Amino acid sequence: MTAARMLLEELGGAEPYTRSVGAAATLVVRSSTAPPH
């Protein structure tokens, strides 16, 4: 998560498109990493 967040910050500062893609990727990583409830 930390590495993904650093990568997101490096790629995406203020670009809304990159930020949206990063947020979607974060959600995918979370859902694939976290056990289903």
Backbone as CSV, one residue per row, in Angstrom:
resi,resn,N_x,N_y,N_z,CA_x,CA_y,CA_z,C_x,C_y,C_z
1,MET,0.831,-1.203,0.000,0.000,0.000,0.000,0.863,1.250,0.000
2,THR,1.923,1.250,0.810,2.764,2.440,0.894,3.467,2.703,-0.439
3,ALA,4.003,1.636,-1.038,4.687,1.803,-2.318,3.714,2.283,-3.380
4,ALA,2.500,1.729,-3.362,1.497,2.154,-4.336,1.147,3.615,-4.129
5,ARG,1.087,4.027,-2.868,0.735,5.417,-2.596,1.856,6.358,-3.032
6,MET,3.104,5.949,-2.791,4.235,6.771,-3.236,4.229,6.886,-4.757
7,LEU,3.962,5.748,-5.425,3.907,5.761,-6.880,2.795,6.671,-7.361
8,LEU,1.653,6.604,-6.679,0.527,7.462,-7.043,0.903,8.931,-6.901
9,GLU,1.578,9.272,-5.811,1.964,10.665,-5.610,2.970,11.111,-6.663
10,GLU,3.910,10.215,-7.013,4.900,10.569,-8.021,4.241,10.765,-9.376
11,LEU,3.362,9.830,-9.749,2.723,9.909,-11.064,1.744,11.055,-11.123
12,GLY,0.944,11.181,-10.066,-0.275,11.917,-10.174,-0.390,13.231,-9.514
13,GLY,0.488,13.952,-9.050,0.207,15.137,-8.269,-1.164,15.745,-8.449
14,ALA,-1.321,16.662,-9.375,-2.577,17.396,-9.472,-3.399,16.958,-10.679
15,GLU,-2.920,15.965,-11.422,-3.661,15.529,-12.608,-4.890,14.729,-12.188
16,PRO,-6.073,15.248,-12.458,-7.286,14.564,-11.998,-7.454,13.192,-12.637
17,TYR,-7.064,13.043,-13.909,-7.216,11.747,-14.577,-6.321,10.711,-13.913
18,THR,-5.060,11.066,-13.704,-4.127,10.143,-13.072,-4.578,9.827,-11.657
19,ARG,-5.114,10.831,-10.977,-5.573,10.627,-9.615,-6.739,9.637,-9.590
20,SER,-7.635,9.757,-10.576,-8.777,8.838,-10.642,-8.306,7.420,-10.931
21,VAL,-7.369,7.281,-11.859,-6.834,5.963,-12.180,-6.130,5.378,-10.962
22,GLY,-5.380,6.210,-10.259,-4.689,5.745,-9.061,-5.671,5.307,-7.990
23,ALA,-6.748,6.059,-7.826,-7.755,5.686,-6.836,-8.398,4.358,-7.204
24,ALA,-8.694,4.170,-8.487,-9.278,2.904,-8.932,-8.301,1.758,-8.696
25,ALA,-7.027,1.981,-9.001,-6.026,0.945,-8.784,-5.900,0.621,-7.296
26,THR,-5.973,1.649,-6.454,-5.902,1.428,-5.011,-7.070,0.574,-4.540
27,LEU,-8.262,0.851,-5.075,-9.432,0.060,-4.697,-9.262,-1.388,-5.137
28,VAL,-8.720,-1.600,-6.331,-8.505,-2.961,-6.824,-7.500,-3.680,-5.934
29,VAL,-6.412,-2.997,-5.597,-5.393,-3.610,-4.742,-5.987,-3.944,-3.382
30,ARG,-6.780,-3.027,-2.833,-7.398,-3.264,-1.534,-8.325,-4.471,-1.578
31,SER,-9.167,-4.524,-2.598,-10.152,-5.601,-2.666,-9.471,-6.942,-2.916
32,SER,-8.349,-6.940,-3.634,-7.653,-8.200,-3.902,-6.778,-8.602,-2.717
33,THR,-6.339,-7.617,-1.926,-5.486,-7.919,-0.777,-6.314,-8.258,0.449
34,ALA,-7.360,-7.485,0.683,-8.174,-7.699,1.878,-9.054,-8.933,1.696
35,PRO,-9.238,-9.696,2.767,-10.133,-10.866,2.687,-11.573,-10.419,2.552
36,PRO,-12.382,-11.149,1.807,-13.790,-10.776,1.643,-14.548,-10.881,2.960
37,HIS,-15.460,-9.965,3.167,-16.201,-9.953,4.434,-17.457,-10.788,4.288
